[in-house]
């Protein structure tokens, strides 16, 4: 079952990443990404722009996946959580706070902690 989720995640994450990238003005191609199980994060973005995604995210709703992808892609512009960073999220997903709250509230069920 674990491998099935990972295989599905590769397909879905790449497709959703391509769609999110298409909406952004600061990037034209999807950055390199990989998966790693994390207990406290859905994703991360290195200073070099590589995106790391939690494979458990595949169990979340599509809008939550899009939020995490957008969040990490915003770090390509602002590698912090400054007001400018939040402004980028607001611009491309005005409801990001409620999506994040719901995702974080369901994390124990999704990750299975």
N, C-alpha and C positions, 0 to 999 in steps of 0.2 A: 504494500500500500504506500509506503514511504517513497519508493521509487516512482510509482505512478504519479504522486503529487509533484515530485521534482520534474518529471518529464512534462507534465502539464504546465508547470510553472515556467519552464524554458520557453514553451510556445506562447503562452499568454503574456508573460512579462515582455517578451520581445515585441509582440504585436501592439500591446498597450504603450510601450515605450516609444515605438515609432509614431503612434498616433499623437502622443503628448508632445514629442519633439516637433511635429508638424505645426503645432499651435504656437510655438515659441519663436521669438525674434532673435535670440542670442545663440542659437545652435541650429544647424541644418542636418546633422546626422546624430544618431543615437550614440552615446558614449559607450565605451567598453563596460561590461557589467558581468557580475558573477553572483552566485548564491552562497550564503553561509548562514547556518542556524545561529540565531541570537536570542537571548532571553529577554532583553530589554529594549531592543530596537527593531524597527521594521526595515530600516535601510540606513545606508550612510554613503557619503561621497568623499573621496580622498581629495587632498589639495590638487592632485594631478587630474582630477575629473573622472576617476573610475567609480562606478556605482556598485555598491554591495547591497543585495536584497535578501531578506529573510525568506526562505522557501515556504514557510508557514503562511505568508501573505497570500498565497494562492487560494487559501480557504476563506478569504475575506471577500466582500462584495467588490465588484469591478470599480465602483467609484472610490473605494478605499485604496485599491491598487493604484488607480490614477493619482490620487492624492499623494501617496508615498513617492511615486515616480516624479511628480511635479515638485514635491518638496526637495528631493535630491537634485533635480535639475536646476532648481533655483540656487542651490549651493554653487553652481558653476559661475554665477554672477556674484553672489554674496555668500562667502564661506563662514557664515555665522547666522544667528537668529535675530538680526537687527530689525528695526522698523522698516528699512528698505527691503529686507528679505520678506517680511510679512506682507509688505505692499505688493511684491511680485505674486505671492500666493493669492492675495485678494484680487488682483487683476485677472488671473487666469482661472481661479476657482473661488468665487466669492463665499461659498459655503464651506470652505476648508476646515474651519474650526469645529463645526458640527460633525463633519466626516471624521476628523481626527478624534474627537471625543468619543464617538460611537466605536471606532476601531480600537482605541485604547481601552475602552470599557469592556470590550469583548476579547481582549488579548489572552486572558487565561483560558477561555474556551477554544480560541483559534490555535494557540500554541500548544495547549494541553498541559499547562504547568500545574 
